[in-house]
Amino acid sequence: MPVFEKEEYEMRLKKVKEKMDQAGLQVLLATHPANMNYLTGYDGWSFYVHQGVLVFIDKEEPVWFGREQDSNGAKITTWLKDENIIGYEDDYVQSLIKHPMEFVADILKEKGYEKANIGLEMDNYYFTAKCYNTLLNELKKADFKDANRLVPLVRQIKSDKELEYMKMAARIVENTMQTAIDNIKEGVREGDAAAKVYEAQISGTKDFTGDYTAIAPIMPSAERTSTAHLTWTDRKYQKDEVVLLELAGSKYKYHAPLSRTLYIGEPPQKLQDIAKTVVDGLNKTLDFIEPGVSCEEVEEKWRESISGSKVVKESRVGYSYGLNYPPDWGEHTASLRPGDKTILKPGMTFHFMPGIWLDEFGFENSEPFVVTEDGCETFVDFPRKLFLK
């Protein structure tokens, strides 16, 4: 059974069709697993093969297509009628002579959409050049348009039930972050601490378990903290070194990411100064956020709040996030950076992430938040500070 009521899926579909109509599309081919989940509830680790959802502007239900052996998974997890769940034979999988998009083209021909305006998610991880070329070859009279952001822009505004799941994910990440801090100490292998993190992410709380997260635990130490996105090694933690922790909780693929920094030993003054500047700037920026301000204004407030310090942040300081699958929990829509004029609205969720990476070490302290009617509310209750061991 899907994790939302049918009425919520129908409302999502209605909003997506409104966007399709504005874009002049009769059909939308959604291949990103988060967009598939959002529209139908489908949830399976099957995105290593080609699958997707076909949304027809004039039909009540979408059509799910995928590998035949995954069809029962679609019947179990989606709200769709069985007739709208169509599996392709296994000889399409990783074949050199046929392609699943030929199967999709046949569906479209059978339903009379071979000349339609069709939206494609042209810039996601799951739609390949081969997919596109196959569709071009099979549907020569169709008009293909880029609809990469169509569903994500609808997904930006979260429902009350979505926010409930994100708050559950926040309880998980609180436990996970504390678990990481408790287990990291001099002489412990990084991989052993990471194993405890994974256990905490999946075991969740006493009331509910967690899900796998879209990004693996980011937890480098020492000089590896001078850059973003490194995980763990088999080395042992040593005295007088930094450990960065970028972790997340997940419930039904709805995330709550969180970053904190730990120092083993007595931290150098430079790190202490950076920590104070970043945390103070984060607090001031969160106080500034409210509906009606733009993403670039939020970033400008951040830069204003750290002016006069030695802290420099060249990359964006945050991004929209929520429901997602590997390799990223971000929604790929709005970013807190110069030039992004997206206006904040109630129900939008962001990961405010002012990570600082210097040549010798890094510092991270982030907060996930939701825009409310009169400001913003953070999901996580966890101290904002440089942690010491």
C-alpha positions in Angstrom: 0.0 0.0 0.0 1.2 3.5 -0.7 2.1 5.7 2.3 -0.3 8.5 1.4 -4.0 8.5 0.8 -5.2 8.2 -2.8 -6.6 11.8 -2.6 -3.2 13.2 -2.0 -1.8 11.5 -5.1 -4.7 12.7 -7.1 -4.0 16.3 -6.0 -0.4 15.9 -7.0 -1.4 14.6 -10.4 -3.8 17.5 -10.8 -1.0 20.0 -10.2 1.4 18.2 -12.5 -1.2 18.2 -15.3 -1.7 22.0 -14.8 2.0 22.4 -15.3 1.9 20.2 -18.4 -1.0 22.2 -19.8 1.0 25.4 -19.3 4.0 23.8 -21.1 1.8 22.5 -24.0 2.4 18.8 -23.2 0.1 16.0 -23.8 2.3 13.4 -22.2 5.0 13.4 -19.5 7.6 10.7 -19.2 8.9 10.8 -15.6 11.9 8.5 -15.0 13.4 9.9 -11.8 12.5 7.5 -9.0 11.5 10.4 -6.7 9.1 11.7 -9.2 7.7 8.2 -9.8 7.2 7.8 -6.1 5.6 11.3 -5.7 3.0 10.6 -8.4 2.3 6.9 -7.8 3.9 5.7 -4.5 6.2 3.3 -6.3 9.1 2.4 -4.1 11.6 -0.2 -5.0 15.4 -0.6 -5.5 14.8 -1.1 -9.2 16.1 2.1 -10.6 19.3 0.4 -12.0 17.1 -0.6 -14.9 14.9 1.7 -17.1 11.5 2.4 -15.6 9.1 5.3 -15.3 5.7 6.8 -15.2 3.7 8.1 -18.2 1.3 10.9 -17.3 -1.4 11.6 -19.9 -3.1 15.0 -19.6 -6.5 13.5 -20.6 -6.4 10.3 -18.6 -7.3 9.7 -15.0 -4.3 7.6 -14.0 -0.7 7.5 -15.0 0.9 4.3 -16.4 3.8 2.7 -14.6 6.2 0.8 -16.8 9.3 -1.2 -15.7 10.8 -4.6 -15.6 8.2 -7.4 -15.4 9.7 -8.8 -12.2 9.1 -5.4 -10.6 5.5 -5.2 -11.6 4.2 -6.8 -8.4 6.2 -4.3 -6.5 4.2 -1.6 -8.3 0.9 -3.4 -7.5 2.0 -3.4 -3.8 3.3 0.1 -3.4 1.2 2.3 -5.8 -2.4 3.4 -6.0 -2.7 2.5 -9.7 -5.1 -0.1 -11.2 -3.4 -3.3 -12.4 -4.2 -2.4 -16.0 -2.0 0.7 -15.6 1.0 -1.3 -14.5 2.8 -2.7 -17.5 6.0 -4.7 -17.3 8.5 -5.4 -20.1 10.1 -8.8 -20.7 13.5 -9.5 -19.2 15.3 -9.6 -22.6 15.0 -5.8 -22.7 17.4 -5.5 -19.7 20.9 -4.4 -20.6 20.4 -5.7 -24.1 22.5 -4.8 -27.1 19.7 -5.3 -29.6 16.6 -3.8 -28.0 15.9 -1.1 -25.5 13.1 -0.5 -22.9 12.3 2.9 -24.6 11.1 0.9 -27.6 8.6 -0.7 -25.2 7.6 2.8 -24.1 7.2 3.9 -27.6 4.9 1.0 -28.3 2.7 2.0 -25.4 2.5 5.5 -26.7 1.7 4.3 -30.2 -1.0 1.9 -28.9 -2.6 4.7 -27.0 -2.5 7.1 -29.9 0.2 9.5 -28.7 2.8 8.9 -31.4 2.4 12.5 -32.6 2.1 14.1 -29.2 4.1 16.8 -27.4 6.0 14.7 -24.9 7.9 16.0 -21.9 11.1 14.3 -20.9 13.3 14.6 -17.9 16.4 15.4 -19.9 18.9 16.1 -17.1 18.4 13.4 -14.5 20.7 10.5 -13.6 18.2 7.9 -14.9 17.4 9.1 -18.4 20.3 8.3 -20.7 21.4 9.5 -24.2 20.4 6.1 -25.4 16.9 6.6 -24.0 16.5 9.8 -25.9 17.9 8.6 -29.2 15.7 5.5 -29.0 12.6 7.6 -28.5 13.6 9.9 -31.4 14.0 7.0 -33.7 10.8 5.2 -32.6 8.5 8.3 -32.5 9.6 10.4 -35.4 6.4 12.5 -35.5 6.4 13.3 -31.8 7.7 16.7 -30.4 9.9 16.2 -27.4 10.4 19.0 -24.9 12.6 19.2 -21.7 10.4 18.8 -18.6 13.2 18.1 -16.2 11.9 20.5 -13.5 8.2 20.1 -14.0 7.5 17.5 -11.2 10.2 18.8 -8.8 8.7 22.3 -8.9 5.4 20.8 -7.8 7.2 18.8 -5.1 8.7 21.9 -3.6 5.6 22.7 -1.5 5.2 19.9 1.0 1.8 18.7 2.4 1.2 18.3 6.1 1.7 14.5 5.8 5.0 15.0 4.0 6.2 17.3 6.7 5.2 14.7 9.3 7.5 12.2 7.6 10.3 14.7 7.5 9.9 15.4 11.2 10.1 11.6 11.8 13.4 11.7 9.7 14.6 14.5 12.0 14.1 12.4 15.1 16.2 9.7 13.4 19.0 12.0 12.4 19.2 13.4 16.0 19.9 9.9 17.3 22.2 9.2 14.4 24.3 12.3 15.0 24.6 11.6 18.7 25.6 8.0 17.9 28.4 9.3 15.6 29.7 11.7 18.2 29.5 9.0 21.0 31.5 6.5 18.9 34.2 8.7 17.4 37.2 8.8 19.6 41.0 8.4 19.4 42.0 4.9 18.3 38.6 3.9 16.8 38.5 3.0 13.1 36.5 5.3 10.9 34.7 2.4 9.4 33.6 1.1 12.8 32.0 4.5 13.6 30.3 4.5 10.2 28.8 1.1 10.9 27.2 2.5 14.1 25.9 5.4 12.0 24.2 3.0 9.6 22.7 1.0 12.4 21.3 4.2 13.9 19.9 5.3 10.6 18.0 2.1 10.0 17.0 1.3 13.6 15.5 4.8 13.9 13.7 5.3 17.2 11.8 3.1 19.6 8.6 4.2 17.8 9.6 3.7 14.1 12.5 2.5 12.0 14.4 4.5 9.4 15.0 4.1 5.7 18.2 4.1 3.6 19.3 7.6 2.8 20.0 9.0 -0.6 23.6 9.9 0.3 26.0 7.7 2.2 27.3 9.1 5.6 29.9 11.8 4.9 32.4 11.6 7.7 36.0 12.3 6.8 38.7 13.2 9.3 42.0 15.1 9.4 43.2 16.5 6.1 40.3 14.8 4.3 38.0 17.5 5.9 39.5 20.1 3.6 37.0 19.1 0.9 33.4 18.1 0.6 31.8 14.7 0.1 34.4 12.2 1.3 33.2 9.2 3.4 35.3 7.0 5.7 38.5 4.9 5.4 40.1 2.1 7.5 42.3 4.6 9.4 41.9 5.2 13.1 40.9 8.6 14.5 43.8 10.4 16.1 44.2 13.2 18.6 44.2 16.8 17.4 42.2 16.3 14.2 38.8 17.4 12.8 36.0 15.1 11.9 33.2 16.3 9.7 29.7 14.7 9.9 27.1 15.1 7.2 24.4 12.6 8.0 20.7 12.2 7.5 17.6 10.4 8.7 15.0 9.1 6.3 11.4 8.0 6.6 9.7 6.7 3.5 12.5 8.4 1.5 11.7 11.8 3.1 15.0 13.2 4.5 16.4 15.3 7.3 20.0 16.1 6.6 22.3 17.5 9.3 26.0 18.5 9.5 28.1 18.9 12.6 31.9 19.1 13.3 33.8 17.3 16.0 37.4 17.9 17.2 39.4 15.3 19.1 41.6 17.2 21.5 42.1 20.9 22.0 40.9 22.8 18.9 43.1 25.5 17.4 42.0 29.1 17.7 41.4 29.4 14.0 38.9 26.6 14.0 37.1 28.0 17.1 36.8 31.4 15.4 35.4 29.9 12.2 32.9 27.8 14.3 31.7 30.9 16.1 31.4 32.9 12.9 29.5 30.2 11.0 27.1 29.4 13.9 26.3 33.1 14.5 25.8 33.7 10.8 23.5 30.7 10.5 21.4 31.9 13.5 21.0 35.4 12.1 20.1 34.1 8.6 17.5 31.7 10.0 15.9 34.6 11.9 15.7 36.5 8.6 13.9 33.9 6.6 10.2 34.3 5.9 7.8 33.9 3.0 8.2 36.4 0.3 12.0 36.7 0.4 14.1 35.2 -2.4 16.8 32.6 -2.3 19.4 35.2 -3.3 18.2 37.5 -0.5 18.8 34.7 2.0 22.3 34.1 0.7 22.9 37.9 0.8 21.8 38.0 4.5 24.3 35.2 5.2 27.2 37.1 3.6 26.1 40.2 5.5 26.0 38.3 8.8 29.7 37.1 8.4 31.1 40.3 7.0 34.2 41.5 8.8 35.2 37.9 9.5 37.8 35.8 7.7 35.2 33.3 6.6 34.6 33.0 2.8 32.0 30.8 1.3 32.2 30.6 -2.5 29.5 27.9 -3.1 25.8 28.0 -2.4 24.7 28.0 1.2 21.7 25.7 0.8 19.2 24.0 -1.4 15.7 22.6 -1.5 15.4 19.0 -0.4 12.9 16.4 0.6 11.8 13.1 -1.0 14.6 11.4 -2.9 16.7 8.4 -3.9 20.4 7.9 -4.4 22.5 9.6 -5.3 21.1 12.9 -3.8 18.5 14.1 -1.3 18.3 17.6 -3.0 15.4 18.4 -5.2 17.5 20.2 -7.9 15.2 23.2 -8.0 16.0 26.2 -5.7 19.5 27.1 -4.3 20.4 29.7 -1.7 22.9 31.6 -3.9 23.3 34.8 -5.9 21.0 34.9 -9.0 18.4 32.5 -7.7 15.2 34.6 -7.5 13.0 31.8 -6.3 10.5 33.2 -3.8 10.2 31.3 -0.6 6.7 30.0 0.2 5.2 28.2 3.1 5.8 24.5 2.8 9.2 24.8 1.0 12.0 22.9 2.7 15.7 23.7 2.6 19.0 22.4 3.9 20.9 25.5 5.0 24.5 24.2 4.6 27.2 26.8 5.0 30.1 24.3 4.8 33.6 25.8 5.0 36.6 23.9 3.5 40.1 25.3 3.9 43.4 23.9 2.7 44.1 22.2 6.1 40.6 21.4 7.5 36.9 22.1 7.2 33.9 23.1 9.4 30.3 22.2 8.9 27.2 23.1 10.8 23.9 22.9 8.9 20.2 23.1 9.6 17.2 21.7 7.6 14.1 24.0 7.8 10.6 24.5 6.5 9.3 27.9 5.5 6.2 28.7 7.6 3.5 31.3 7.3 5.5 33.9 9.3 9.1 32.7 9.2 10.8 29.3 9.3 11.0 26.3 11.6 14.0 24.0 11.9 13.3 20.3 11.9 16.2 19.2 14.2 16.9 19.9 17.8 20.6 19.4 18.2 23.2 21.8 19.6 24.8 24.2 17.1 28.5 24.2 18.1 31.9 22.7 17.6 31.8 19.4 19.5 34.9 18.4 21.4 36.2 14.9 22.5 
